[in-house]
């Protein structure tokens, strides 16, 4: 039996095309056209991933995602929308979405994003023990031996999870940028340097260090 996807979009032709494509790709689909029905179907269908338009009748996609996040912190939620201004994207990630796709995407890209989100979701249940700290990607936090916690931003969490999965190995800048920002139009060198710098500050009281291997990439190691 394939993984279950709940798709909510009031553009019926667009939604139907996505639904049929994902069914052909091996997923079970529940396709609805408004936010209220999406919430009802979430409780009945028990999806493994949600695809939500933002502008929908009854309840918008942001509110549906907020309500689902009160019930399930782990399920991947992808917004599919024509709204792509910075504040809307930021709002989506603050709510806890896993990805954000503008409605110019191709079906192949959609499939890849879904697969990546599901892979990350399965990995998010891992707890990394590194020296005297525990790191939970699911909770986006570092827990020290004395119980003190440090919360990570969405992108800090992505970077640390990748570095932990490749502990004491060099991760190429190009691979990190691709995995963290997934094709977004950014300056790769400046973006990864700034992100690594912010993460180093949060790791400053831990026995962990992020090395910058100039011209190559980054490596997580113990001091």
Secondary structure, 3 states (H helix, E strand, C coil): CCCEEEEECCCHHHHHHHHHHHHHCCCEEEEECEHHHHHHHHHHHCCCEEEECCCCECCCHHHHHHHHHHHCCCCEEEEEECCCCHHHHHHHHHHCCCEEEECCCCHHHHHHHHHHHHHHHHHCCCEEEECCEEEECCCCEEEECCCCEEECCHHHHHHHHHHHHCCCCCEEHHHHHHHHHCCCCCCHHHHHHHHHHHHHHHCCCCCEEEEEECCCEEEEEEC
